[in-house]
Amino acid sequence: MLLVQLNSIPDSPITLSEMDWRQPYPANSNLRNELMDGLQRDGGYYPSRPGPSAQEEFPPSESWWKETDPRQNWKPLKTDNERRENCRISRSESRNELQSNQEEMEPRNEGDECLEIVVTSTKMYFSRCMNTMPGTIIDERTYFLKGDIPMIYFVNCSPADSERFDTLEKFCREALHIESSSCDQEICRDGTLIATKKKTVERIRDGQFQERTEYTYKFHKSANVTFYVAMLYKMYDNPGNTTDQEKFLDQSIRVVKTESFEMKRCLDKGKTMDALKHALQMLNEMRTAELSPKFYYRLYMDTMHELQCLEVSLIQEYAQEPAKLGNLYECVQYASAIIPRLYLLVTIGGVFIKCGLGSRKEILKDLVEMCRGVQHPLRGLFLRNYLMQCTRSVLPDLPETEDMLLAHNNTLPKGAPALKPRDGTVEDTIDFVLINFAEMNKLWVRMQHQGPSKEKEKREKDRLELRILVGTNLVRLAQLEALTEEMYVRDVLPSILEQIVSCRDTISQEYLMECVIQVFADDFHLATLNEFLNACGQLQQEVNIKILLIALVDRLALYTNSSIEGQPAPTKMQLFEIFSEQATSLIKNRPDMPMDDIVALHVSLVSLAVKCYPDRLDYADMTFLGLRQVIEEKGITDIEAFGKVGRELTKLLNIPIDEYKNVLRLSELPEYIKVMSYFDYRGQCNIASYMVQNMLEEETILRHQEDVDAVFSLISSLLRDQEKQPDNSHETEEFADEQNLVARLLHLIRADDVDSQFLLLNSARKVLGEGGRHRLRYTLPPIIFELYRLVLQFADMKDEDEKWDAKIRKMFVCAMGTIGALVSTAELAELPMKLYLNGAITADRVPFEDNHTVVYEFVSKALSILEDDVVDSRDRVRCLQLTVGTLLKTTHLPEENWQPLANQAVLAAAKMFKKPDQVRSLVTVAALYWHGKTLETNGEKLRNGKKVVDILRKSAKIAKECLEPLVQQQLFIQLLSAYTYYYEDNCPEINVDHIEELISRTQDNAVQLDVSAEADSLEKQLGEAIRRLQLAKLDVAASQVSSARAEPDLPQPPSENEGL
């Protein structure tokens, strides 16, 4: 960044790369004196104080900023207006000078003198799918100063390195009151600074791009350049702008890189001692206490990477001359600082072991004991973690006795080196790891006591970030192949539990106990279950034991459930009794335990019971009983389905449904439905719906009355109104979905014989009939269709049952009564009518005694509903069409029964509210007298042409009464089609005169229609009708309708003598 005087205007923009502000300013620069003068002359923004001398480093030091910062005497301000008022220029002369300078800016033109400073930032990235052309501008913004209130208050925001350039926008908007505008927008006349941000993308090569962000600052000649540029310098180039952690980390990494470079160069030249000196200097950075765990870890990783290079070089150098390595191991111990010394000792000790020198057992013991010298928690944890990393591949993992060692050597392939007793055994490794684990845990726990109490939360966060370092020891123990169950029971677990219990730290105990559960084998847990649970009882009260028990139960349940038959059966250990007793004790000893935790604990117990003991239903029922008792003691009712407790309770109740895959088994758990009753209405409905879905997926058949009663008892919340049910619950989508599930469930009622099936359906109908009017429309239709299906199934068993006719009739009576409930209770019309018509068709297909009576009853009830209950005209037309279709399908109605029904249909058609509906309905009903069949006709059609013509004439008369020309024309065309159909079907009562008269009327009406799309459509329909007559070779004096129409006249009323 550049500090310049107002009159110093360079010929071209100056970029940051041209100046290095970390070095003293060049003594021979012509700008130096101008900078000095500018800082002093423009001191209106700062206390009157001379600028830094020529010998001082430029830009001004941090102390200069602090001394000259106008905020040093500020008081805390509450509003932006107060801050702005206090940030104004303190000296009246400077204010007047600035105002006069702004007046000289009228107006700002492109040719005005200005100073331009450019700041650039580049970012490299790779992309295979970016098709941006090189040099594409993806973002460009311009900012200008608004007013004369420069504010330095917001400048010291210390953004991170990666966010500095993005923070400029906030700096321009808030600190300098700069607003954004497009590049070609006129700049405010009172502005003194223009800041432009331009972001471009440049393609370097295939798949590699460079994003370049450029900030340009243009100062008008009247601007106080020193003030603005100084602030920009503070924003971007001052190292103090970064966080202290980043600053320390950058400095440390810079030292690590420098010293590691020198170390590698010495190693290449064979100067091992010089290389170790540089390594010590590099490792001195690990002594810092300024870094948080997050930043210390980054330093640790970079340093360890360099130490690996040192280790590889030492192995290559001393593999041929191992004797010299011992001297090197002793020489390193003379280093003065303990942390660099121990890091090097661990590194060289690992090399010593890998080269096969000395006893691994002694070296490892020596290293782990020397690491006790570092008691700083953070530094000690990382040092011991490095010890584990370096020795991970050289830890003894061998049998523990010489006999076993000999047997192991005998199994080695030919040429493989035999193992020696001095190399150590797996017991030595266990001791080594346990000692390291204990020391690391102590260091980790000690972190909570360092620092002030107000930073306790921050320290706990830091500790959580470091927990994996301690848990790595347990992972290494679990990875030992020679670790046996006996060793785990005798040596490993007691030492671990002793350390966990004795530390008395909540975070440590909870994390390490969970580590023990997750890393060690399942059979180890089964062998030490009592010891582990006893240790859980000794943990701190703040430890969430629920999480530990749930994790252990879930893991053992999965293990025992997947075990193969013939292997040691863990179920013989009575796992359920052990965990149930432990859970009961835990709940009793912790009365303040949240209810959701209690339910979650029972979730694991139920999972264990149903997965490991599927035949012991008493275990699952015992768990539900225990939970019910706890809920009663706490006085909890109406648990919300979507609350914390409700979600856990939903998991609990769903486990038996998923695992048993047979909802009928839930009826053997009497406590299940009692626990379910503690839910609110929505929760009970959700569980019941889940049961029904499971039954549908698993196709759980209900064959007996006990099965139906059990299922209906479990899903009672879906079948009848509840006390907890909201008033408007029947209006929701959930209600409709649930009732549809119940309707599907009814099709799973399948008894072994017809009689039992009828009894099951009849009993189900009685239960469903209590559901209320809103449920009946969903639940009763499936019962009716199941009865119809049962009738058709029983129709072929006439010779097998003496009471066949009576049973068939009883089924239809039951169906009729069920449909009647839909009419009277559910207050429905169209649905019951359709069910009546379905019953009529079904009864007509079964040749039982008096079936015609049943058919007549069904159709007559349908016509009664049509006449009394169907109100909407379109629904009436549709229902009449269904009735006509049903009568056309029947063949066993005698004439005395068929005729009243047909006459009633004609009467219903004539009573339609709208005349067009009357015409269309009468045309539809006319088919009854032509295609209808009765018992007397023996399957032959009636073909009553006289009655057909009478009905068509009546419809034509009604059509002439319609006053709308388009509607009247449409009706006449439909009548023409009907006449043509019956004429083609050899109806003798229809002659050519009828058709000619109808054609004449349609042609006359066509001429009088206005030109419109509807009229054109009717013209096409009429043409099609006439062509059909011509194809039928009907000799009529008809011609095609002329497309030319006269001017429309008012329709003339028909004369009294006019007729067909």
Buried (B, 14 or more C-beta within 10 A) or exposed (E): BBBBBBEBEEEEEBBBEEBEBEEEBEEEEEBBEBBBBBBBBBBBBBEEEEBBEEEEEBBBBEEBBEEBBBBEEEEEBEEEEEBBEBBEBEEEEBBEBBEEBBEEBEEBEEEEEBBBBBBBBEEEEEEEEEEBEEEEEEEEBBBBBBBBBBBBBBBBBBBEEEEBBEBBBEBBBBBBBBBBBEEEEEBBEBBBBBBBBBBBBBBEEEEEBBBBBBBBBBBBBBBBBBBBBBBBBBBBBBEEBBBEBBBBBBBBBEBBEEBBEBBBEBBEEEBBEBBBBBBBBBBBBBBBEEBBBEBBBBBBEBBBEBBEBBBEBBBEBBEEEBEEBBEBBEBBEEBEEBBBBBBBBBBBBBBBBBBEBBBBBEBBBBBBEBBEEBEBBBBBBBBBBBBBBBBEEBBBBBBBEEEBBEEBBEEEEEEEEEBEEEBBBBBBBBBBBBBBBBBBBBBBBBBBEEEEEEEEEEBBEBBEEBBEBBBBBBBBBBEBEBBBEEBBBEBBBBBBBEBBBBBEBBBBBBBBBBBBBBBBEBBBBBBBBEEBBEBBEEBBEEBBBBBBBBBBBBBBBBBBBEBEEEEEEBBEBEBBEEBBEBBBEBBEEBEEBEBBBBBBBBBBBBBBBBBBBBEBBBBBBBBBBBBBEBBEEEEEEEBBBEBBBBBBBBBBBBBBBEBBEEBBBBBEBEBBBBBBBBBBBBBBBBBBBBBBBBBBEBEBEBBBBEBBBBBBEBBBBBBBBBEBBEEEBBEEEEBBEBBEBBBBBBEBBEBEEBBBBBBBBBBBBEBBBEBEBBBBBBBBBBBBBBBBBBBEEBBEEBEEBEEBBEBBBEBBEBBBEBBEBBBEBBEBBBBBBBBBBBBBBBBBBBEBEEBBBBBBBBBBBBBBBBEEBBEEEEBBBEBBBBBBEBBBEBBBBEEEBBBEBBEBBBEBBBEBEBBBBBBBBBBBBBBBBBBBBBBEBEEEBBBBBEBBBBBBBBBBEBBBEBEEBBBBBBBBBBBBBBBBBBBBBEBEBBEEEBBBBBBEBBBEBBEBBEEEEBBEEBBEBBBEBBEBBEEEEBEBEBEEBEEEBEEEEEEEEEEEEEEB
